[in-house]
């Protein structure tokens, strides 16, 4: 019995180490941010697989939800309620585009990059309305500039 218990010890330790090294990031949902009205802050976030993103409803008329075509294959879509905080842990590498359902067309959108942006080219082709298209173009340009500068 003791021997079988010891066999599980390395697996439990590895699982604990993964949890211990995961980080949590905050994204605020705001009526007014540093770049104008209806914003997520920050709009672009780079994290590691297994990290958690906590969307904070600082101003209550917003939510955060993934956009069809802007999450990596195998990843689960997410959606929070209006005026509610949302915590998600992202494990699949790639680009995750998200929006505020009531204000997405006004440009209240953001990008999370988990590990490597493996689905970036596909995410760039997703259909998004109004101001969101311009905001995403800016975010992808910033992402590409940062990625090139790191190579």
N, C-alpha and C positions, 0 to 999 in steps of 0.2 A: 504494500500500500504506500509506504513512504517513497519507494523508488518511482512509482507512477506519478506521485505528487511532484517529485523533483523533475520529472520529464516535462511537466507543464511550466515550470518556473521560467525557462528562457523565453517561451512564447508570451507569457504574461508580462515579462520585463520589456520585451520588444513592443508590445501593445501599449504599455504604460509610457515608454519613451516617446512613441509617436504622439500620444496625447499630450505629454509634457512639453514637446517642442512646438506644437501647433500654436499659432498666434490668432488673436482676435482683432479685427479692424472695425472701425466705425464709419458709417456713411450717414450723414445727416440729410433729412428731407426738409427743405426750406422754402418758404415763400419768397425770400430774397437772399441771394448769395453774393459773393464777391464779384461775379460776372453778370449779375442781373437778377431778374425774377424767375421763380419756379426752377430751383436747382437742387441737385444732389451735391454734397460736398464731402469728399472729393468726387469729381466726375470720372476720373480714371484712377484705378487702383490695381496694383500688381501684387499678387500674393502667391504663396506656395500651396501645392496640393495638401488638403487636410486643414487649411486655415479656415477660420470662421469670419463671416461678414455680418455685422449687426447694423441693420438699417434702423435709424432712430427717427421717429416721427416728432421732430422738434416742433414743426408746424403741422397741425392735425389733418389737413385736407389732402394728404398724399399717401401713396403706397409705393411699393417696389415690386415689379414683376418682370420676369424674363420675357424676351421677345422671340417669337417663333423665327427660326432660321439664324438666330444669333447666339446659340449655345452649342457646345461641342456634342458630337454624336455620343450617345451613352449617358449624357448628363440629364438630370431630372430638372424639368422646368420648376420655377418657383413663383409664388404670388402671395403678397401680404394683403391684409385688409386695409381699407382707407383709415388713416389716423392711427394705425397700429405699428408697433415695432415689429421687426422680422429678423430672425437669426437663421443664417444658412451656413452650412459647412460644405465647401466645394472641394471635390476630390479629383474630378476629371480635368486634365490639363486643357487649356484653350481659352478663347475669348467668350465672355458672357455679356451680351448686350441686355440692358434692362431699361425700364421706363416707369414713370408714374402714369397710371392708367388715365386719370382725369387730365393730366397736363403734358403728356408725352408729345403731342403735336406742337406744343409751345416750346419744345426743346428741353423738357425735363427728362433727360436720359443720361445714361452712364455706361461705362465699360469696366469690367473686372477681367484681368488677365491672370489666369491660374497657371503658373509655370510658364510654359512656352505657348505662344499664340498660334497653335497648330491649325485652327479653323478660321484664321483671320480673313483670308480671301473670300471664303464662303459667307462669313458674317458681313463683309462689306457689301454684298449683293442683296441683303435682306431688304424688303420693302418697308420703309418707315415714312410717315407723313410729315409734311410741313417743316418746321424749324428743326425737328429731330434729325433730318437728313444732314443739315448744315453742321449741327453740333457733333454728330457722329463723324463726319468728314474731318473736322478739327481734331477730335479725339484719336482717330486712326492715324492722322498725320503726326500727332504728338507721340503716339505709340511707336510708329515707324522710325521717328527721329531718335527716340530713346533706345530702341532696339539696335539701330545702326551704330549709335554712339558707344554701345556696350561691346560691340564685336571688335 
